[in-house]
Amino acid sequence: MLFCALFVFPSQHVLAYSPAPDFTLTDIDGNTFTLKDFLGEVVIVDFFATWCQPCLEEIPALRDVKDRFPQGIAIISISVDPVTDTVANLQTFRNNYNATWIVTRDTAGVYEVYNVTAIPTIYIIDNAGYITFRHVGMTETSVLMSQLTPLVPEYPIQIILLVLVLAATPIAFAKKRARRTRLTRA
């Protein structure tokens, strides 16, 4: 009988503040990726199944986080049910729930490596590849935000650099103008 708790016997135990084990999966669009591809970004790894009601109720929280942090985080939803959650079913799920992030099937036993004993289970991995948070059960937006806010800069580095360049531009022009003025007076 299936319900929203998937019990397994883990082969490894993953602890908070430890390096996140790497994995390779193929998303429902046929793109192969590894966790290491996301070094430099904060990653939310969401273990779920489409028949799990708490998993579905958690999707708006993931959407809220994605809207709040459009850059600097990646979300990977990994279905742990290879029978029910076919690629076609997951594509329908993604469309119905407007899941604008990576959705994939666990074809490599990632849930075992991450010691997932019930779903939904969420891991947050910092930009250096370390697990900073694990939560079993439905996670609310406020909890995710409290965990992500210290990890994700308010403004991406590209915006900070642009602001610095724009701030420096008038100074450079003023110096150039002052030099021309001195030369024409002389």
TAPEWO-V227008 format. One record per helix or strand. SS is the DSSP state (A for helix, B for strand). FROM is the first residue (numbers start at 1). TO is the last residue. Records with the same first field share a line. If there is no record, write none. Layout:
SS->FROM-TO  FROM-TO
This chain:
B->19-19  24-27  32-34  42-48  73-79  102-105  121-125  130-136
A->35-38  53-68  87-97  110-113  141-148  157-185
